[in-house]
Amino acid sequence: NWVMGDFVQLEIARIRELVGDRALVLGAVSGGVDSTVAAALMRAAIGDRFKAILIDTGCMRLNECEEVKQTLGKHLEINLTVVDAGELFMSRLAGVSDPEKKRKIIGSTFIDLFEEEAIKIEKAAENTPNTGKVEWFLQGTLYPDVIESLSWRGPSATIKTHHNVGGLPERMMKGVSRSTPRMFNPFFCTNVHGPSSKGCVLLFKDEVRAIGRQLGIHEDLVNRHPFPGPGIAIRILGDVTQERVEIARKADHIFISMIKEAGLYNQISQAFAGLDTNRSVGVFGDQRVWGYIVILRAVQTKDFMSADIFDFDNAFLKNVSRTICNQVDGVSRVVYDLTSKPPGTIELE
Ligand code: XMP
């Protein structure tokens, strides 16, 4: 019978059996706990034949890519390749305000870039004995993301097309390898050891965190709030521009730092600052200004399918608002989102 404690050993054995002793595995890493745990399992199972890639969309949090690279290298001995693609994403997103269009553009740009990386990796491995092609694509996606993305009751039932679900293995790297890489997901897969009689693993966030702890992943990383693949781009209501990303990024950094300083980070499941790109009037000194509206969001949830808002002290929120207005140019107002999920979703788009 399946128990959580066995998962790591069973999964490593399953990876070795499926991947064999020649194939290469490409893995998307984001710095979040899910992709980090998936990467740690793959690294433990096949060593350097696992190639971890982080795509810098230009819409990441402050200093995020460098921090993720260092953490993975130091604690997990994973040599992460960071692909700096901020300008490409920004140019493809120019003038796009529809959230689903943003997700689709970002998703297909991710695939283009993974495709390029796979070609480079296969070229580099050409003269390495006993090394095959990129046959697998690793992705640590959780069940709730899958449920909300699949349109199994028809297209109208799709809540959001999380960019990282679906479409990847089908489209990716056609013609690069001898065969299209297959998707490998340690948290959501069928026909393996698993809790149900059908042999299907469906892991939730708290279970993935428990596995992360078993693997010795640092507590800060294990407890890290999730961050969506499209990043700040889906936290800006409206067109994404460099200026708007920078404003949202600075405001977010202030909010999260103040949450950490107040010792509240681990009581909150996910928090961020987004941007309403309508302008609102403010007064700075004796000047009238016309600035953006920062939206603060913080929720508590177990499964991310429903969520309650976090009850901050008003004094704390006032302090965050004052600090953001004082330190981030272009912001005239800060609001706190009081909507639970449902009806609101966790992200603004
Ligand atoms: P929502 O907004 O759907 O968020 O209530 C639920 C969880 O999913 C994350 N999320 C995404 N993750 N790509 C991702 O990788 C996406 O397009 C996406 N949209 C939402 C969100 O951050 C939350 O943890």
Boltz pocket constraint, residues with backbone or C-beta under 6 A from the ligand:
constraints:
  - pocket:
      binder: B
      contacts: [[A, 103], [A, 145], [A, 148], [A, 160], [A, 161], [A, 162], [A, 163], [A, 164], [A, 226], [A, 227], [A, 228], [A, 229], [A, 230], [A, 270], [A, 304], [A, 341], [A, 344], [A, 345], [A, 346], [A, 347], [A, 348], [A, 349]]
      max_distance: 6.0
